Amino acid sequence: MAANAPVSILTPCDQSAVGWHTLIRGRVSNPKAIVHVIIHPLEVNEHWVQPKIDVKSDGTWEVLAYFGRDGSVDHGKPFELAAVVNPKTLLEEADQLPDWPDAEARSDIVRVRRD
């Protein structure tokens, strides 16, 4: 994590391949923060809120995120993901958003491809 970065995604790395259901790991500077991972399939406008994250006392977190649909229909397709801290509005798993949500902070965007 860059010095003073409020939140970062540790894995997967930018430009890596991911499966349909992939573990995302990260770190947040404030372990009491609310963190959400958002997935954006580049072929559509929607940004999808992923399952609830429990941040550990050391600020690390992980979540099993969904990249597209099960099976081969989304094979090879590009996705973006980011983690947001303390969003301005309540977010729930599977919410579809028109853009990255307003939040106190956002990680760098990670670009991946579905394997």
Secondary structure, 3 states (H helix, E strand, C coil): CCCCCCEEEEECCCCEEECCEEEEEEEECCCCCCEEEEEEECCCCCEEECCCCCCCCCCEEEEEEECCCCCCCCCCCEEEEEEEEEECCCCCCCCEECCCCCEEEECCCEEEEEC
